[in-house]
């Protein structure tokens, strides 16, 4: 039971980290696009 709980915690942690990384990358791309558009204008 304790092992299962630890496994769930690990999976959740990895999933959250992945999600956060993807979110940051997405926001980075968006801000870069906005930055490029403001330069090109």
N, C-alpha and C positions, 0 to 999 in steps of 0.2 A: 504493500500500500504506500509506504513511504517512498519507495523507488518510483512508483507510478507518478506520485506528486512531483518529484524532482524532474521526471521526464517531461511532464506537462509544463512545468515552469521553464525548462530549457527550450522547448518547442515554442512556447509563447514569446520568450525573450528573443529568439532567433527571428521569428515572424515579425515581431514589432520592429526589430532593428532593420530588417529587410524593407518593411513598409516605410519606415522613416527615411531610409537611404533613397528609396524610389521617389518619395515625396520631395526630398531635398533636391534631387537631380531634376525633377519636373519643375520645381520652383526656380532652380538655377537656369534652366533652359528658357523659361518664360521671361525672367528678368534680363537675360542676355538678349533675347529677341526684342524686348522693349527698348533696351539700351541701343541696339543696332538701329532700330527704327528711328530713334531720336537723333542719332548721328546722321543717318541718311537723309533726314528731312531738310 
